[in-house]
Amino acid sequence: MNGPRDEFLSEEDLDLRNLTEAELIAWWTTWLHLAQASNDLDAGAYSHGVFTWDPSVPRPAAS
């Protein structure tokens, strides 16, 4: 693989073309469940724009 890559993933993890449809769906489902688990904690977070946090949404308390 050429260019920048995510160091947390192995070459095998990044080789999506050779996954079966069932394997791809399993990974997608796992990712979706993990992403949804943090919805309450990052409701005000921005991934783009000028602000990194919506000023009208209180930040969650640090634990």
HELIX and SHEET records of a PDB file:
HELIX    1   1 GLU A   11  LEU A   14  1                                   4    
HELIX    2   2 LEU A   16  ASN A   18  5                                   3    
HELIX    3   3 GLU A   21  GLN A   36  1                                  16    
END                                                                             
